[in-house]
Amino acid sequence: MGEQEPILNITKTIVPNPLNPSGLYGPGDEVTFRVDFSNIGSGAATNVRLRDLFPIALDHNIVGGSMVGIIPPYTNGVYFNGVNTVIEYSGFTLAP
């Protein structure tokens, strides 16, 4: 039997703008991001840290914003196999 290895998949997308039929964002619109990550490997991933960088054209809205789905299925940096996690966050506006 082979060694168990983690295989991590991470995808970041911009959620289409629900206020615009084209789905596009304009200056001043609040942008929502979605990050999907999963471990499809046969073993747990250890020492997992995820850092997300934002485009320079965004301003952070310190008054508003939200994060949904931030209860991660890992403990102390261990991300178990067979688990999918979705995080959506907002609070950034497209700079004019």
N, C-alpha and C positions, 0 to 999 in steps of 0.2 A: 504494500500500500504506500502511495506517495505522500510526501510532506504536504500538510495543509497550508495553503497560501491564500491571503486576501487578494481580492481584485476590486478596487474602488472605481466607481463611475461617478463623475461629478459634472453636472450641466447647469449653467446659469443662463437664464433667459429674461427678457423684459416682457412683462405681462402687457398685452395690448390695452391701449387706453379705452376704457369702457365709455368715456364721454365723447369719443370721436369715432364715427362709423368706419373710418379707415384704420383705426387702431393706433394711429401715430400720435406722438406727443408734440406739443408746441411749447414755446417759452412760457414759463410760469406753471406748467402742468406738473402735478405730483406724479412721479414715476414709481412703479412697483416692480420689484425684481422677484424672480422665483429661482431657488436653488434646489435641485434634486440631487441627492446623493445616496448611493447604495453600495453595499459590499456583496458582490455576487460570487465571491471566491469561496473556497472550502474552509477557510480559517478566519479567525478574528484578526483585525488590523489593530496594531498597538501603537501608542504614541501618536495618535491622530490629532492633527490641528489643522483647522481650515481657516484661511485668511482670505478676505474678499476685498478687492480694490475697486474703487468706483471711478468712472470717467471724470475728468477734470471739469467737464461742462455741466456738472450737477452741483447744486447748492444744498446743504443739509438743512432741513427744517427742524430746528431744535424745539419748537413748540408742539409739533404734531408728529405723525408717523406711527407705525405699528410694526410688530413682528408676529407672525402667525405660524404655529407649528414648530416652536423652538424647544420643545422638550425632546432632546435627542436620545436615541436608544443606545447610548454608550456610557461607560463609567470610567472616569480617570483616563481618558484618551484611548479607550479600547472600543472599537466599533465592530460589533458582531456580524457574522455572515448571515445572509438571508434577510437583512433588514433594509427597508427603504425609508428615507426621510425627506420631507418636503418642507422648505422654509420659504415664506413669502414676507417681504418687508417693503415698507414704503417710508416716506419722510424725506425724500429727495426731490427737488424740483429742477426742471430743465432751465438753466440760466438763460436770461435774455441775451 
